[in-house]
Amino acid sequence: MIETDAPYLAPHPNRGKRNEPAFVKLVAEKIAELKELEYDEIARLSTDNAKTLFRL
């Protein structure tokens, strides 16, 4: 699962602004960079995790 720290501590480049769930993509992009994976792979894994957690 990927989340933001809404409504506080918006990810770069939105620091100083109110955080919102729409910024979760920026978090996923940073995870992909740090893990040296493609963004699409992180998105797929996160979606799979959410489906398992919420039994979708």
C-alpha positions as CSV (number, residue, x, y, z in Angstrom):
1,M,0.0,0.0,0.0
2,I,1.1,3.5,-0.8
3,E,-0.1,6.6,1.0
4,T,0.6,10.3,1.5
5,D,0.9,11.9,4.9
6,A,-2.3,14.0,4.1
7,P,-3.0,16.7,5.0
8,Y,0.6,17.4,6.2
9,L,4.0,17.2,4.7
10,A,3.3,17.2,1.0
11,P,6.0,15.4,-1.1
12,H,8.4,17.4,-3.2
13,P,7.7,19.5,-5.4
14,N,4.6,20.4,-3.4
15,R,6.2,21.2,-0.1
16,G,4.6,24.0,1.7
17,K,1.2,23.2,0.1
18,R,-1.6,21.3,1.6
19,N,-1.1,17.6,1.0
20,E,-3.8,15.6,-0.8
21,P,-4.4,12.0,-2.0
22,A,-3.7,13.0,-5.6
23,F,0.0,13.3,-4.7
24,V,0.2,9.6,-4.0
25,K,1.6,9.2,-7.6
26,L,4.6,11.2,-6.6
27,V,5.2,8.8,-3.7
28,A,5.0,5.8,-6.0
29,E,7.4,7.4,-8.4
30,K,9.9,8.0,-5.7
31,I,9.5,4.4,-4.5
32,A,10.2,3.2,-8.0
33,E,13.3,5.3,-8.2
34,L,14.6,4.1,-4.9
35,K,13.9,0.4,-5.6
36,E,15.2,0.8,-9.2
37,L,11.9,-0.5,-10.7
38,E,9.6,0.9,-13.3
39,Y,6.7,3.1,-12.0
40,D,4.2,0.7,-13.7
41,E,5.6,-2.2,-11.6
42,I,5.1,-0.3,-8.4
43,A,1.6,0.7,-9.4
44,R,0.8,-3.0,-10.2
45,L,2.2,-4.3,-6.9
46,S,0.4,-1.6,-4.9
47,T,-2.9,-2.4,-6.7
48,D,-2.4,-6.1,-6.0
49,N,-1.7,-5.4,-2.4
50,A,-4.9,-3.2,-2.1
51,K,-7.0,-5.9,-3.7
52,T,-5.7,-8.5,-1.3
53,L,-6.1,-6.3,1.8
54,F,-9.7,-5.2,0.9
55,R,-10.6,-8.6,-0.6
56,L,-11.5,-7.1,-4.0
